Amino acid sequence: MVRLTRLNHAPIVLNSDLIERIEITPDTVITLTNGQIFRVRETAEQVIQLVVDFRRRILDPGQVLGVSTEPADGPDPKDRS
């Protein structure tokens, strides 16, 4: 889910999994897979970055706390199986 702002300054929270396309006209136009259209104040690049950041938080929740769950130096040398 990403937080965006409609043109009238009303906040919305959008399920980023439903984004089909983002069009750049004078406004940023987001079309969802169900055909629903949203015009938002954020630029297309900002929307993309918000989606990327959201997905990173989902895939690596430790990143939110500043602690990655990814191994820093690769596999543990003690784990030889």
NORPE-V521325 format. One record per residue. N is the residue number from 1. RES is the residue in three letters. PHI is phi as a letter, one per 30 degrees, with the letter a starting at -180 (* if undefined). PSI is psi in radians with two decimals (none if undefined). Layout:
n->N res->RES phi->PHI psi->PSI
n->N res->RES phi->PHI psi->PSI
This chain:
n->1 res->MET phi->* psi->2.39
n->2 res->VAL phi->b psi->2.49
n->3 res->ARG phi->c psi->2.19
n->4 res->LEU phi->b psi->3.06
n->5 res->THR phi->b psi->2.17
n->6 res->ARG phi->d psi->2.92
n->7 res->LEU phi->d psi->-0.50
n->8 res->ASN phi->d psi->0.26
n->9 res->HIS phi->i psi->0.12
n->10 res->ALA phi->d psi->2.25
n->11 res->PRO phi->d psi->2.54
n->12 res->ILE phi->b psi->2.70
n->13 res->VAL phi->c psi->2.13
n->14 res->LEU phi->c psi->2.38
n->15 res->ASN phi->d psi->1.87
n->16 res->SER phi->d psi->-0.31
n->17 res->ASP phi->d psi->-0.31
n->18 res->LEU phi->c psi->-0.01
n->19 res->ILE phi->d psi->2.16
n->20 res->GLU phi->c psi->-0.78
n->21 res->ARG phi->a psi->2.78
n->22 res->ILE phi->b psi->2.15
n->23 res->GLU phi->c psi->2.49
n->24 res->ILE phi->c psi->1.80
n->25 res->THR phi->c psi->-2.81
n->26 res->PRO phi->e psi->-0.48
n->27 res->ASP phi->c psi->2.84
n->28 res->THR phi->d psi->2.12
n->29 res->VAL phi->c psi->2.09
n->30 res->ILE phi->c psi->2.17
n->31 res->THR phi->c psi->2.26
n->32 res->LEU phi->c psi->2.91
n->33 res->THR phi->d psi->-0.38
n->34 res->ASN phi->d psi->0.07
n->35 res->GLY phi->j psi->-0.17
n->36 res->GLN phi->d psi->2.46
n->37 res->ILE phi->c psi->2.38
n->38 res->PHE phi->b psi->2.36
n->39 res->ARG phi->c psi->2.19
n->40 res->VAL phi->b psi->2.79
n->41 res->ARG phi->d psi->-0.48
n->42 res->GLU phi->d psi->2.63
n->43 res->THR phi->d psi->2.87
n->44 res->ALA phi->e psi->-0.71
n->45 res->GLU phi->d psi->-0.68
n->46 res->GLN phi->d psi->-0.73
n->47 res->VAL phi->d psi->-0.79
n->48 res->ILE phi->e psi->-0.79
n->49 res->GLN phi->d psi->-0.68
n->50 res->LEU phi->d psi->-0.70
n->51 res->VAL phi->d psi->-0.77
n->52 res->VAL phi->d psi->-0.80
n->53 res->ASP phi->d psi->-0.74
n->54 res->PHE phi->d psi->-0.80
n->55 res->ARG phi->d psi->-0.59
n->56 res->ARG phi->d psi->-0.73
n->57 res->ARG phi->d psi->-0.63
n->58 res->ILE phi->d psi->-0.77
n->59 res->LEU phi->d psi->-0.47
n->60 res->ASP phi->b psi->1.35
n->61 res->PRO phi->e psi->-0.45
n->62 res->GLY phi->d psi->-0.38
n->63 res->GLN phi->d psi->-0.53
n->64 res->VAL phi->d psi->-0.65
n->65 res->LEU phi->d psi->0.00
n->66 res->GLY phi->i psi->0.18
n->67 res->VAL phi->b psi->1.93
n->68 res->SER phi->d psi->2.51
n->69 res->THR phi->d psi->-0.07
n->70 res->GLU phi->d psi->2.46
n->71 res->PRO phi->d psi->2.36
n->72 res->ALA phi->d psi->-0.69
n->73 res->ASP phi->c psi->0.39
n->74 res->GLY phi->i psi->-2.80
n->75 res->PRO phi->d psi->2.64
n->76 res->ASP phi->d psi->2.17
n->77 res->PRO phi->d psi->-0.34
n->78 res->LYS phi->d psi->-0.37
n->79 res->ASP phi->d psi->1.25
n->80 res->ARG phi->c psi->1.80
n->81 res->SER phi->b psi->none
